[in-house]
């Protein structure tokens, strides 16, 4: 389906914010949830911070950017129930889509060719939660 829209959010750093990215109409299903706990962001100036979240074309992921800094971790959650499909070639490594789904984890791109998998947990079926330690591109992926 079509990718969620880019979003820019401005909020008070000491208050925090939860951002819910949704796929466009007609389903409006959740793509990702990014929670910035109170005090997790440090304003460059003043007391408000600005965060940009852009879905990554062709991948199940997003790029998070901000001119402000992170004081502590934010929390990301991918929700993939409606739009899950094992990518081409996945069944060559994983015998079933279920095994592929079990191998999936959250990863952050280190550079254009290397992804580092992050500790994650599953708060519900078809959801994957992970810590966001700073700006970067975060993906839902499985080892090749």
C-alpha positions, 0 to 999 in steps of 0.5 A: 500500500501507499506509504504514510506521509512525512510528518514534522512535530514541534512539542515542549521537551519537558512534556514529551509527545507520542506520534502515530504514523498511519497509512493513508486512506482507505485503511488508516492502519498504524505504520509506526508509533514514536514516543518521546517521554518527557525530558527525552529531548533537549532543546537547542534553544528555548523549551520546544523541540522539532522532530521530522519523521519520514517513511523510508521508500521501498522499506518498512522503516522511517528516518528520524531527524532533529536539530535538537538532541536526545537526552534519553531514548525514545521508543519506536514501535512498528505495526505491520499486521495489515501490510506484512508480506515476506519480501522477494527472496525471503523464502530462500532463507526462511522456509515459511513466512511465519519463520521470516516474521519470527526472525524480524527485528528492528535495525538502525542503518549504520551506513548505506549497506550495514544495519545494526539490529537493536534489542526489541520486544513484541508488545502485541501480535504484529508489533515490534518495539525498540529504543531510539537512541538518536537520529537515524534510519530505523527499519523492520528487517530480518538477517539475510 
